[in-house]
């Protein structure tokens, strides 16, 4: 007998041996009574609690399990749904103020698993698999299918002797990585002769592992379990990340250091003199988006500078994003930050990128995470409408390259976005350092690398410095990395190597394969996708619901099916569809609170997405 079958038989025997009315260690799911084991783990500074759940059946058929710790109480329910499916709800209520490292609900059932991986392929796998925010959870094994929903921080899927174990993470320190600099220096230490001052080399950061919870606070997630008829095909509905079939996205987050408005204009429009650039050159001239940060006050290039302010207005009018790179390039007090936020409010910025956390004590990764003291500013950002902060760290290292922040090894914990552990009203994002000579940047943005990013359905968030000129730069190393060069009549023009790279980006965007987004657009979309639920119905259809408060225009849904398969949305053909790489992709606008019902047909015959027993 297959090991998974032996394990299933053992589970069934254990369930059968329990007295009538006694709590059950194994829940029986669906018409085939698939055995399901569950375990809850909660980690806090006071210790780790891991409890196997025992199920009781309520009058309406709901299976309930409870667990209690010193600081918390938990309830997990499996409510009946049509066709023998179950709606899973897990919640942990905090009985006292506490700090949490991890909350995990593990589900184990028999079968060989298939799951969605980080490149959004639904396929069998051998080794452990982890998915983070931005990747939907969908696992099929044996005669059960598990589909994720709101409240999921991450998930881990692995083969075990009993079949498959899927761990749903309501919270996990690895899914919200953040660390702070221990020291705020008056000035950066001087490197020893012949040494390079590497970022993070002289002041190790302290990881923030625990996130606070207030008494009465609730952690909650939703998911669903569906029965599957034995040996029947499954057509998963995969919620993709980017709008209208775009396979990947590129975001430039440009930091304000050493900004020269003339150089910035050349990067945006191709030439530093208004109207002098070649048609269709530079970021804005090519229709590409950028998140451009500014200092509010201070030297040339801040929003105090009329030329820089005018560029910020143009950026916003073109659909790009204006963010802040701190208030100034000097250390700013809490009151100075309050005033600076007020002065920048006309641009309604939502993205804050720390400047020099070693010396700017108000950086969120220094002392700014506080709400008190001379440099605590976290609450000020929330009050001013900010929702995105840079995690003050980059993925990848060495030679600049396109780095997929959503990718990584199959079992690697790598969060591209995460709630700020000390205040989830703010969310963090990570980027990849992309600062080198224009020739090196152009080589990195090759067609081959862009196609690879698209195949992986990825996201590249570039950390750049495109606004300096020789006028604002003195270091030979920085001078070699300028994105502009001297042009005719004393003007500055975009470096042709960089503009050639932008031309390639433009071609991929115009082909429909790539999205050029601001960070605000990319981050908000990833957050909104976590509120999308896919539910399979006994009549063979699939219901896609937007349970969040944000609209999702151009939502892309992929189904691994041949082109001959016809799909309908609410009884009508989709308004747009694309067939590629063995998938049928359709696009629809799904407003907040909206839902759409999908059906599939092979000719005139209905084709179920999931065949119920």
Secondary structure, DSSP 4 states (H G I P E B T S, - for coil): --HHHHHHHHHHHHHHTSPTTSPBSSEEETTTTEEEEEEEEEEETTEEEEEE--BEE-TTS-EEEEEE-SSEEEEEEEEE-GGG-EEEEEEEEESS-EEEEEEEEEEEESS-EEEE-TTS-EEE-SS-EEEETTS--EEEETTEEEEE-TT--EEEEEEETTEEEEEEEEEEGGGS--EEES---SSPPPPPTT----TTSSSPEEE---EEE-TT-EEEEEEEEEE--TT--B--EEE-SSGGG--EEEEEEE--TT--HHHHHHHHHSBSSTT-SPTT-HHHHTT---EEEE-SSSSTTSTTSHHHHHHHHHHHHTT-EEEES-SSSS---HHHHHHHHHHTGGG---EE----TTT-TTSIIIIIT-SSTTT--HHHHHHTT--EEEEEEEE--SS----BTT-S-TT----SEEE-TT-TTSEEEEEEE--S-HHHHHHHT-HHHHHHHHHTT-EEEEEE--S--TTT---HHHHTT-SEEE-GGG-EEE-HHHHHHHHHHHHHHHTTSEEEE-HHHHHHHHHHHTTEEEEE-TTS-EEEEE-SSS-EEEEEEEE---TTEEEEETTEE-SEEEEETTEEEEEEEE-TT-EEEEEEEETTEEE-SB---
